[in-house]
C-alpha cells in the first residue's frame, strides 16, 4: 500500500474514533435524545414528575429555592458542581438535611467532549467523593454539563457507579430574556406523567440573575403538575430503571 493510502486509512480510522466519541453529544438536542437515547431522558413513573436543578449549590440563589420548595412541600434532585460545593459545604449539607437528593454534575461546568476518558472519570469520582464526604449521601445520578455526553463520559459514569440521567423538558431559564412566565410556557408541553424537568438554581454559567426566572416559575410548575394529578419529587422516587 502506498504512503498516501496508509495516511488515508489512518485519517479514516481517526475520524471514525472521533465520531464514535462524539455521537452521544446528540443527547443535548431533545428530539434526537428522545429518539436515539430514550433511556437517558429520565422517563419515570406515569404518576410522577421529577424536579431537578443544575449548577449549584450557590450561596446567593440556592437558599431561595430551598425556601420555596419547603413552602411547596416538595423535595427535588440537585445536580451539584464540585467546585461550587467545595466553596459552600454547609449549603450541601443543608440540601440533604432538608430531604433533597444530591447528584453529580461534574467538578466544573466544562463540556465532556473536551475531556479524555481518564479526565472525565477523575472529575466525576472527585465530585462523587466530595458530595458523599460533605453531605453523608452517596450520589446515584450524573448529568453532564450542557447535557453533552461522549462515549468516554458514559464509560466514566458507569465506572464511577453513576447512572446518567438527562431530562425530558427544560425551562430555558438561563437567558436574560427568561421570565417566570416564559419558563412555565417552555416547560408546559413536557409536563406529563414520567417527565424529568430541568431548572437551574444558580447563574454561575448563565446570564446574571437568570435564576430569578426559575425561582418564579417553580410554584407555577408544581401547581401545573398537581392540577394534572401528578406527584412531584426527586429522581430517587421516579421509578427509573437501573442501568
Secondary structure as the mmCIF struct_conf table of DSSP 4:
data_model
#
loop_
_struct_conf.conf_type_id
_struct_conf.id
_struct_conf.beg_label_comp_id
_struct_conf.beg_label_asym_id
_struct_conf.beg_label_seq_id
_struct_conf.end_label_comp_id
_struct_conf.end_label_asym_id
_struct_conf.end_label_seq_id
HELX_RH_AL_P HELX_RH_AL_P1 UNK A 3 UNK A 22
HELX_RH_3T_P HELX_RH_3T_P1 UNK A 23 UNK A 28
BEND BEND1 UNK A 29 UNK A 29
HELX_RH_AL_P HELX_RH_AL_P2 UNK A 30 UNK A 36
HELX_RH_3T_P HELX_RH_3T_P2 UNK A 38 UNK A 40
BEND BEND2 UNK A 41 UNK A 41
TURN_TY1_P TURN_TY1_P1 UNK A 46 UNK A 47
STRN STRN1 UNK A 48 UNK A 56
TURN_TY1_P TURN_TY1_P2 UNK A 59 UNK A 61
HELX_RH_AL_P HELX_RH_AL_P3 UNK A 62 UNK A 72
TURN_TY1_P TURN_TY1_P3 UNK A 73 UNK A 73
STRN STRN2 UNK A 77 UNK A 81
HELX_RH_AL_P HELX_RH_AL_P4 UNK A 82 UNK A 87
HELX_RH_AL_P HELX_RH_AL_P5 UNK A 89 UNK A 97
TURN_TY1_P TURN_TY1_P4 UNK A 98 UNK A 99
STRN STRN3 UNK A 101 UNK A 106
BEND BEND3 UNK A 107 UNK A 109
HELX_RH_3T_P HELX_RH_3T_P3 UNK A 112 UNK A 114
BEND BEND4 UNK A 115 UNK A 115
HELX_RH_AL_P HELX_RH_AL_P6 UNK A 117 UNK A 135
BEND BEND5 UNK A 136 UNK A 136
STRN STRN4 UNK A 141 UNK A 142
HELX_RH_3T_P HELX_RH_3T_P4 UNK A 145 UNK A 147
HELX_RH_AL_P HELX_RH_AL_P7 UNK A 151 UNK A 159
TURN_TY1_P TURN_TY1_P5 UNK A 160 UNK A 161
STRN STRN5 UNK A 163 UNK A 164
BEND BEND6 UNK A 168 UNK A 168
STRN STRN6 UNK A 169 UNK A 170
BEND BEND7 UNK A 174 UNK A 175
TURN_TY1_P TURN_TY1_P6 UNK A 176 UNK A 177
HELX_RH_AL_P HELX_RH_AL_P8 UNK A 180 UNK A 188
TURN_TY1_P TURN_TY1_P7 UNK A 189 UNK A 190
BEND BEND8 UNK A 192 UNK A 192
TURN_TY1_P TURN_TY1_P8 UNK A 193 UNK A 194
STRN STRN7 UNK A 196 UNK A 200
BEND BEND9 UNK A 201 UNK A 201
TURN_TY1_P TURN_TY1_P9 UNK A 204 UNK A 205
BEND BEND10 UNK A 206 UNK A 207
TURN_TY1_P TURN_TY1_P10 UNK A 208 UNK A 210
HELX_RH_AL_P HELX_RH_AL_P9 UNK A 211 UNK A 227
TURN_TY1_P TURN_TY1_P11 UNK A 228 UNK A 229
STRN STRN8 UNK A 231 UNK A 233
HELX_RH_3T_P HELX_RH_3T_P5 UNK A 235 UNK A 237
TURN_TY1_P TURN_TY1_P12 UNK A 238 UNK A 239
HELX_LH_PP_P HELX_LH_PP_P1 UNK A 240 UNK A 242
#
